[in-house]
Amino acid sequence: MSKIQGVKSLLEHLESVNYPISEDQLHEYLAKRKIPHKKSYGGTIFFDLAHIDWWIAEQRKTESAT
């Protein structure tokens, strides 16, 4: 299970898999709990890459259905 830490790292990952979003959009998703993540007690945000890749696939399904 591979994890990445922080918003900047996730934005780079999303760019690398051809699903770029803006930092503002990512913060909105985090605030609305629309993207899988975990927050440590220190406030650091962690993302499980398997969950993120699943989330991307779901977003693409939704986008292609509209």
ChimeraX attribute file (.defattr): number of C-alpha atoms within 10 A of each C-alpha:
attribute: neighborCount
match mode: 1-to-1
recipient: residues
	/A:1	6
	/A:2	8
	/A:3	13
	/A:4	15
	/A:5	15
	/A:6	14
	/A:7	17
	/A:8	11
	/A:9	13
	/A:10	23
	/A:11	16
	/A:12	14
	/A:13	17
	/A:14	17
	/A:15	13
	/A:16	10
	/A:17	10
	/A:18	10
	/A:19	14
	/A:20	14
	/A:21	13
	/A:22	11
	/A:23	13
	/A:24	9
	/A:25	10
	/A:26	17
	/A:27	14
	/A:28	13
	/A:29	13
	/A:30	16
	/A:31	10
	/A:32	9
	/A:33	10
	/A:34	12
	/A:35	17
	/A:36	16
	/A:37	18
	/A:38	14
	/A:39	12
	/A:40	8
	/A:41	7
	/A:42	6
	/A:43	9
	/A:44	11
	/A:45	16
	/A:46	18
	/A:47	20
	/A:48	16
	/A:49	17
	/A:50	13
	/A:51	16
	/A:52	18
	/A:53	14
	/A:54	12
	/A:55	15
	/A:56	17
	/A:57	13
	/A:58	12
	/A:59	13
	/A:60	12
	/A:61	11
	/A:62	10
	/A:63	9
	/A:64	8
	/A:65	7
	/A:66	5
